[in-house]
Amino acid sequence: MKRVALINDLSGLGRCSLTASLPVLSVMGVQPVALPTAVLTNQTGYPSFSVSDYRPVIADYIREWKRTDITFDGISTGFLTGEEQVGQIEEFLSAFRTEKTFLLVDPIMGDNGERYPGFSASLCDRIGSLARSATGITPNLTEACLLSGTDYMALTAHSSEEDYLDRVAEIGHRLCVDGPRFAVITGIGWRDTVADITVDNGTVTANVKPRVGGSYSGTGDLLAAVLCGGLCRGMQPSEAVLLASDFLHAALVDTVSAGTDRNDGVLFEPHLSMLL
């Protein structure tokens, strides 16, 4: 059985990060091995939450896992609490990444044209360095702009959907120069549609779906998890992204119909059979 190390936060309430990734990989026939970067009572979109930073114990994970001689087919990284933790992840990669291990980095840094609170330019630079060492990355549009030095506001002043997506695809090309083999820029909104653009070895695939509802917690985590599972199955990134998009679309339709709060995430559980 394929095995993937999932390095991300664990939120009690809210379908996101490890809570979302673990069942997706399991149903896809991949063993997920979790390394929490932080444990939250509930994800950060809620009015109140408590966070336990896992920096003090990550070294224990590395030491104990090295003693087991465990190997990974893939490593996936998500939310990191700070620059020190980026260094810890680099140590993890040094210990467990081989030539046969893919690295998928979700460079969580910001959204809606701005960095998240507490994400300094220096921290974003460190995350950018990690992203350049990856096999593939899954930034949202804001993160793709931060990684590529693109003016987000100028980019979003687009004239047509085709022109807009072409310009986003060009960012994807730039991200892959001296960097990852492929980039998936996720959740690109245009009027009544949402697109994911995959740039893989110079080939661009745009996957466009009707917009359903608003912004929900955990959609990026679910896409990255399906992509991880697809890579383990030998799928091309664009194929795995299409599967993820179909899966998310079905889940979002149910979520909107049920009137689910955005902080609770999407109702993906009834649709896991799509990934079998």
Sequence and secondary structure as in RCSB ss.txt:
>XXXX:A:sequence
MKRVALINDLSGLGRCSLTASLPVLSVMGVQPVALPTAVLTNQTGYPSFSVSDYRPVIADYIREWKRTDITFDGI
STGFLTGEEQVGQIEEFLSAFRTEKTFLLVDPIMGDNGERYPGFSASLCDRIGSLARSATGITPNLTEACLLSGT
DYMALTAHSSEEDYLDRVAEIGHRLCVDGPRFAVITGIGWRDTVADITVDNGTVTANVKPRVGGSYSGTGDLLAA
VLCGGLCRGMQPSEAVLLASDFLHAALVDTVSAGTDRNDGVLFEPHLSMLL
>XXXX:A:secstr
  EEEEEEEEEEESS HHHHHHHHHHHTT EEEEEEEEEEEE TTSS   EEE HHHHHHHHHHHHHTT   SEE
EE    SHHHHHHHHHHHHHH  TT EEEE    EETTEE TT  HHHHHHHHHHHHTSSEE  BHHHHHHHHT 
 HHHHHS SSHHHHHHHHHHHHHHHHTTS SEEEEEEEEETTEEEEEEEETTEEEEEEEE  SS  TTHHHHHHH
HHHHHHHTT  HHHHHHHHHHHHHHHHHHHHHHT  GGG    GGGGGGG 
